[in-house]
Amino acid sequence: MEHAPRLGCVVMAAGNARRFGANKLAAQWEGKPLIRRAMEAIPTELYRYRVVVTQYPEIVELAKELSFTPIENIRPDLGISHTVALGLAPLADCDAVLFQVSDQPLLRRETVAELTEFYLSRPECIAALSHGGVRGNPCIFPARFFPELLELSGDRGGSAVIRRHPEALALWESDAGQLADVDTPAALEALRQLKT
């Protein structure tokens, strides 16, 4: 790329979190809700274009506070694909977009920055955080994959595109804790116990 790459990010915060039994994104980790931790893990110096896709009014307000553009998802029942499409639409002119889930409380901003620099050294690849060679989140997709991301349907996200292009995947190794997500209160508590 001859110009400085235009990087965007989508924080996905629209799910119903049925397995959690409540709004998971409001769950606290070390004094902060999970959604705030997810947004603060984005290195804003690298990601000029930042959106949060959500169904929750309180997250819309938090997005504004943290200089993210909120995008309302009034149909979270349409699945992850709908969140991906809503988030990607305003970032269509970007050279690459990072997709970030909102339930990895140990993910560090420095690690996301390292993943981003890793991607920039091989901008033709899909870059993802991993541990032990097993892919996790977040993932960075170059623009050549945007059409396929926009064609997703139902509860299928970027993993479906990655499975079609295994040769394009490049992994950045991290520790297991940063990749751990919390789908249930028990998982959140287990992570707390692990950390103490």
C-alpha positions in Angstrom: 0.0 0.0 0.0 1.4 3.3 -1.0 -0.7 5.3 1.4 -0.9 4.9 5.2 -3.3 2.0 5.6 -6.8 2.9 6.7 -7.6 0.6 9.5 -11.1 0.2 11.0 -12.4 -1.9 13.8 -15.8 -3.3 14.8 -16.5 -4.1 18.4 -19.3 -6.6 18.3 -21.6 -6.0 21.3 -25.1 -6.9 20.0 -25.7 -10.4 21.2 -28.4 -11.5 23.6 -26.0 -13.6 25.8 -28.6 -16.2 26.5 -26.1 -18.6 28.1 -25.1 -15.9 30.5 -28.6 -15.2 31.7 -28.2 -11.4 31.7 -26.5 -8.7 29.8 -23.0 -10.2 29.8 -21.4 -7.0 28.6 -22.4 -5.3 31.8 -20.7 -7.9 33.9 -17.8 -6.5 35.9 -14.1 -7.4 35.7 -11.8 -5.6 38.1 -14.2 -2.7 38.4 -15.1 -2.3 34.8 -17.8 -3.8 32.6 -16.6 -6.2 30.0 -17.7 -3.9 27.1 -15.6 -1.0 28.4 -12.6 -3.4 28.7 -13.2 -4.6 25.1 -13.3 -1.0 23.8 -10.2 0.1 25.8 -8.3 -2.9 24.3 -8.4 -1.2 20.9 -5.2 0.8 20.2 -6.9 4.0 19.0 -3.6 5.3 17.6 -3.7 2.5 15.0 -7.5 2.4 14.4 -8.8 5.8 13.3 -12.2 4.4 12.3 -13.9 2.7 15.2 -17.5 1.4 15.5 -19.5 -0.5 18.1 -22.5 -2.5 17.0 -25.0 -3.0 19.8 -28.6 -3.2 20.8 -28.1 -1.6 24.2 -28.7 2.1 24.8 -26.1 2.2 27.6 -23.4 0.9 25.2 -24.4 3.6 22.7 -23.6 6.2 25.4 -20.3 4.5 26.3 -19.3 4.3 22.7 -19.7 8.1 22.4 -17.7 8.6 25.6 -14.8 6.5 24.2 -14.9 8.1 20.7 -16.4 5.1 18.9 -19.3 5.4 16.5 -22.3 3.5 17.8 -24.4 1.5 15.3 -27.7 0.2 16.6 -28.6 -3.4 15.8 -32.4 -3.6 16.3 -32.4 -7.2 14.9 -29.8 -9.2 16.9 -32.0 -12.2 16.3 -30.5 -12.2 12.7 -27.2 -13.5 14.1 -23.6 -12.6 14.0 -23.7 -12.0 10.2 -26.0 -9.1 10.7 -23.7 -7.5 13.2 -20.8 -8.0 10.9 -22.6 -6.4 8.0 -23.8 -3.4 10.1 -20.3 -2.8 11.4 -18.5 -3.2 8.0 -20.9 -0.9 6.1 -19.4 2.4 7.3 -15.8 1.0 7.0 -16.1 -0.1 3.4 -13.3 2.3 2.4 -10.8 0.9 4.9 -7.9 -1.3 3.8 -8.6 -3.7 6.6 -11.0 -4.2 9.5 -10.4 -5.8 12.9 -13.3 -7.6 14.5 -13.3 -7.7 18.2 -15.7 -9.6 20.5 -16.6 -8.1 23.9 -16.1 -11.0 26.3 -12.3 -11.5 26.6 -11.6 -9.7 29.9 -7.8 -10.4 29.9 -7.2 -9.1 26.4 -4.6 -6.3 26.5 -4.3 -3.3 24.3 -0.6 -4.0 23.8 -1.5 -7.4 22.3 -4.0 -6.0 19.9 -1.3 -3.5 18.8 1.2 -6.3 18.3 -1.4 -8.2 16.2 -2.0 -5.1 14.2 1.7 -4.6 13.5 2.0 -8.3 12.6 -0.9 -7.8 10.1 0.7 -4.7 8.6 3.9 -6.7 7.8 1.7 -9.1 5.7 -1.3 -7.1 4.6 -2.5 -9.8 2.1 -3.3 -12.2 5.0 -6.1 -12.6 7.6 -4.3 -12.1 10.9 -5.7 -13.6 14.1 -4.7 -14.0 17.7 -3.9 -17.5 18.7 -2.6 -19.8 21.4 -0.8 -23.1 20.7 -1.6 -22.7 17.0 -5.4 -22.5 17.8 -7.0 -19.4 16.3 -9.0 -17.0 18.6 -10.1 -13.4 18.5 -9.6 -10.7 17.4 -9.2 -11.2 13.7 -8.1 -8.6 11.0 -9.5 -9.0 7.5 -8.0 -7.2 4.5 -10.5 -5.5 2.2 -10.4 -8.3 -0.4 -12.5 -10.4 2.0 -15.2 -7.7 2.7 -17.5 -9.0 -0.1 -17.5 -12.5 1.5 -18.0 -11.1 5.0 -21.1 -9.2 3.7 -22.5 -12.4 2.1 -22.6 -14.2 5.4 -26.0 -15.2 6.8 -27.5 -16.3 10.1 -25.3 -16.9 13.0 -22.1 -17.2 10.9 -19.2 -14.8 11.4 -15.7 -14.4 10.0 -14.8 -18.0 10.9 -16.8 -19.1 7.9 -14.6 -17.0 5.6 -11.4 -18.1 7.3 -12.4 -21.8 6.7 -12.7 -21.1 3.0 -9.2 -19.5 2.9 -6.9 -21.4 5.3 -3.9 -20.5 3.1 -4.6 -16.8 3.9 -4.5 -17.1 7.7 -1.6 -15.8 9.7 -1.5 -16.4 13.5 0.0 -14.2 16.2 0.7 -16.2 19.3 -0.5 -15.0 22.7 -1.0 -16.5 26.1 -4.2 -18.6 26.6 -5.7 -16.2 29.2 -6.0 -13.3 26.7 -8.0 -15.5 24.3 -10.4 -16.8 27.0 -14.0 -15.7 26.6 -16.7 -15.9 29.2 -20.0 -17.2 27.9 -21.4 -18.0 31.3 -21.2 -16.6 34.9 -19.3 -19.8 35.8 -16.7 -19.1 33.1 -16.2 -15.6 34.4 -15.8 -16.9 37.9 -13.4 -19.6 36.8 -11.3 -17.0 35.1 -11.2 -14.9 38.3 -10.1 -17.9 40.2 -7.4 -18.7 37.6 -6.1 -15.1 37.9 -5.8 -15.0 41.7 
